[in-house]
Amino acid sequence: MKRTIEKIYKRPAQAGMVGDGFKVYNYFPGGGISQQRVSPFLMMDFAAEHNFTPTNKARGVDVHPHKGFETVTIAYKGSVAHHDSSGNSGIIDPGDVQWMTAGAGVLHKEYHEEEYSKRGGPFEMVQLWVNLPAKDKLTKPGYQGITADQMGKAILPDNGGLVNVIAGNFNGTKGPASTFTEVNAFDIKLNEGGNLQTNIPASHNAVLLVVEGDVEVNGEHADLHSFILFKNDGQEVDIKANEKSVLLLLSGEPIHEPIAQYGPFVMNTNRELQEAFEEFQAGKFGTLE
């Protein structure tokens, strides 16, 4: 049975700046989609293609804390560098993914990579926040820097295109990302006329972002930067590309637990949020310059 499309959302009218390096459109929860409805995903910011001028300044987001969830940055154009208070660092280039587990608490900063900053040019990214279940919220912070050549690669028939499997399982091809709950994350590149068919468990919440291009999804039209929310009433997803397209298909088993959020802290109770804030103020997340 095909999944019914609950709603197709247009790109938000206005973008916001995260630091001075990320011009983003927030699709949820700012777009009226509740975090519980798309659980285990908490947030999606889309940095639609934007040309940055060359500079010697490190644009980005300076040191800030996180606790209780994971951040996932998917690079399409441009390059981002990362440092955190657990000693992890890395650079993600187009096609790469940065998957950081904040867990019990971490400081980090992310900014345009130095050589990209100097040359400037197009920049396009997606950042997701993925919730952790209560039993894992105090897990040790971790970092997965996943390069493009480490992705699971699923070649679509009839020159339809390619699926880079970041996490989960696409038609038998598995992704390298380690996750705490069931999550599928598929970076899809379709050629004009290309067709993709896959099954997503009906229990999963599922969404699709049209990063580039124009497609038909289960018989409904979705143009550039559309965001599709699927109902939980079937498994089959059928996508046809009207032109060369780039898509991000996400699904996950919902975490049926309370969500308590204050800025960069996501816990289950207000008391836990207060503890997170006190830990941060006391310097328990480490140091980072």
ABEGO torsion letter per residue (X at the ends): XBBBBABBBBBBABBBBBEAABBBBBAOAAAGBBAAAAOABABBBBBBBBBBBBBABBBEBBBBBBBGBBBBBBBABEBBBBBBAAGBBEBBBBGBBBBBBAEAEBBBBBBBBAAAAAAEEBBBBBBBBBBBBAAAAABBBBBBBBBAAABBBBBBBGGAEBBBBABEBBGGBBBABBBABBBBBBBBBBBBGBBBBBBBBAABBBBBBBABEBBBBGGBBBBBGBBBBBBBABABBBBBBABBBBBBBBBBBBBBBBBBBBEABBBABAAAAAAAAAAAAAGAAEBBX
